[in-house]
Amino acid sequence: MWGQKWAVCTTIFSPSDASSRVVERNDWSVVIVGDKSAAEFNLTGHNLIYLDVAAQQQLVHGRVSDIWRSYVAQCLLWDVGYWVVFAPPMVDQLRSPHNYLADMQAEEVLFCKSGQLAKFLKQWQVRSASLLGSHNTLFL
């Protein structure tokens, strides 16, 4: 049922001719990641997974996805020659009471799988001269 090769696309823009051709091929499986401002698209296929915003929110907790997005952003920035700098916070946050056990359970995947993501990003070798080019190479 699923192809040997995978492509991941976003719905920030309408599907291109290239993405439509990939969906039509039996040897490729395609994941389309929906955006809050998703463009309309009309792609169907046995090898297509569409993740709307609601489905994405069920995959991992919001804090986990924020952290993982920062890992990917850092990798993309390094790829085009930018540095990532960390500085002390400029604000104080007044926190509401927390259920630390619930926090730990929500973030368990972060502790168990972040190493795999970091390993993948570290070995990723495609280089591009632009941030958009690097993004497209990594995700498309």
KAHUCOR-V599801 format. One record per residue. N is the residue number from 0. RES is the residue in three letters. PHI is phi in radians with two decimals (NA if undefined). OMEGA is omega in whole degrees, 0 to 359 (NA if undefined). D_CENTER is the distance of its C-alpha to the mean C-alpha in whole Angstrom. Layout:
n/res/phi/omega/d_center
N/RES/PHI/OMEGA/D_CENTER
N/RES/PHI/OMEGA/D_CENTER
This chain:
n/res/phi/omega/d_center
0/MET/NA/182/24
1/TRP/-1.64/180/20
2/GLY/-1.28/179/20
3/GLN/-1.36/182/20
4/LYS/-1.97/182/17
5/TRP/-2.20/174/14
6/ALA/-2.24/177/12
7/VAL/-2.11/181/9
8/CYS/-2.21/174/10
9/THR/-1.90/178/9
10/THR/-1.81/177/12
11/ILE/-1.05/176/13
12/PHE/-2.07/175/16
13/SER/-1.10/181/18
14/PRO/-1.03/178/17
15/SER/-1.48/175/19
16/ASP/-1.04/181/22
17/ALA/-1.10/180/20
18/SER/-1.16/177/17
19/SER/-1.11/179/20
20/ARG/-1.16/179/22
21/VAL/-1.14/179/19
22/VAL/-1.07/182/19
23/GLU/-1.29/183/23
24/ARG/-1.47/180/23
25/ASN/-1.34/183/24
26/ASP/-1.56/179/22
27/TRP/-2.10/169/19
28/SER/-1.98/187/16
29/VAL/-2.19/172/14
30/VAL/-1.94/176/11
31/ILE/-1.87/182/11
32/VAL/-1.68/182/8
33/GLY/-1.24/180/11
34/ASP/-2.07/179/11
35/LYS/-1.00/179/14
36/SER/-1.86/187/16
37/ALA/-0.98/173/15
38/ALA/-1.27/177/18
39/GLU/-1.16/176/20
40/PHE/-2.51/182/20
41/ASN/-2.35/178/22
42/LEU/-2.05/174/20
43/THR/-2.35/178/22
44/GLY/3.06/179/22
45/HIS/-1.22/184/22
46/ASN/-1.89/186/19
47/LEU/-2.05/173/17
48/ILE/-2.06/177/14
49/TYR/-1.92/178/14
50/LEU/-1.88/176/11
51/ASP/-1.33/185/13
52/VAL/-1.02/181/12
53/ALA/-1.08/179/15
54/ALA/-1.15/179/13
55/GLN/-1.11/182/10
56/GLN/-1.19/178/12
57/GLN/-1.47/184/14
58/LEU/-1.24/178/11
59/VAL/-2.51/178/12
60/HIS/-1.10/182/13
61/GLY/-0.96/179/12
62/ARG/-1.14/179/14
63/VAL/-1.15/181/11
64/SER/-1.14/176/8
65/ASP/-1.06/181/10
66/ILE/-1.16/180/11
67/TRP/-1.13/176/8
68/ARG/-1.08/179/6
69/SER/-1.17/176/10
70/TYR/-1.08/181/10
71/VAL/-1.15/180/8
72/ALA/-1.05/179/10
73/GLN/-1.08/179/13
74/CYS/-1.08/180/12
75/LEU/-1.12/179/12
76/LEU/-1.13/177/15
77/TRP/-1.06/183/17
78/ASP/-1.06/181/17
79/VAL/-1.80/173/18
80/GLY/1.61/177/21
81/TYR/-1.60/176/20
82/TRP/-1.85/175/21
83/VAL/-1.89/183/19
84/VAL/-2.06/178/22
85/PHE/-1.89/181/22
86/ALA/-2.27/177/25
87/PRO/-1.10/179/27
88/PRO/-1.11/179/26
89/MET/-1.83/180/28
90/VAL/-2.36/171/28
91/ASP/-1.87/181/29
92/GLN/-1.90/174/28
93/LEU/-1.60/186/30
94/ARG/-1.62/172/28
95/SER/-1.37/179/29
96/PRO/-1.01/183/30
97/HIS/-2.03/168/28
98/ASN/-1.71/187/28
99/TYR/-1.09/178/27
100/LEU/-1.16/178/27
101/ALA/-1.11/177/24
102/ASP/-1.05/181/22
103/MET/-1.12/180/22
104/GLN/-1.15/179/21
105/ALA/-1.15/184/18
106/GLU/-1.82/183/17
107/GLU/-0.98/180/18
108/VAL/-1.06/178/15
109/LEU/-1.09/181/14
110/PHE/-1.28/185/18
111/CYS/-1.53/190/17
112/LYS/-2.13/180/14
113/SER/-1.11/178/13
114/GLY/-1.06/178/16
115/GLN/-1.14/179/14
116/LEU/-1.13/180/11
117/ALA/-1.08/179/13
118/LYS/-1.10/178/15
119/PHE/-1.08/182/13
120/LEU/-1.13/180/12
121/LYS/-1.17/182/16
122/GLN/-1.51/181/17
123/TRP/-1.08/189/15
124/GLN/-1.92/183/18
125/VAL/-1.18/182/17
126/ARG/-2.06/178/18
127/SER/-2.41/180/18
128/ALA/-1.43/183/21
129/SER/-2.25/178/18
130/LEU/-1.10/179/15
131/LEU/-1.09/178/14
132/GLY/-1.09/178/16
133/SER/-1.13/178/13
134/HIS/-1.02/182/10
135/ASN/-1.13/179/12
136/THR/-1.18/181/13
137/LEU/-1.26/187/10
138/PHE/-1.76/180/8
139/LEU/-1.81/NA/11
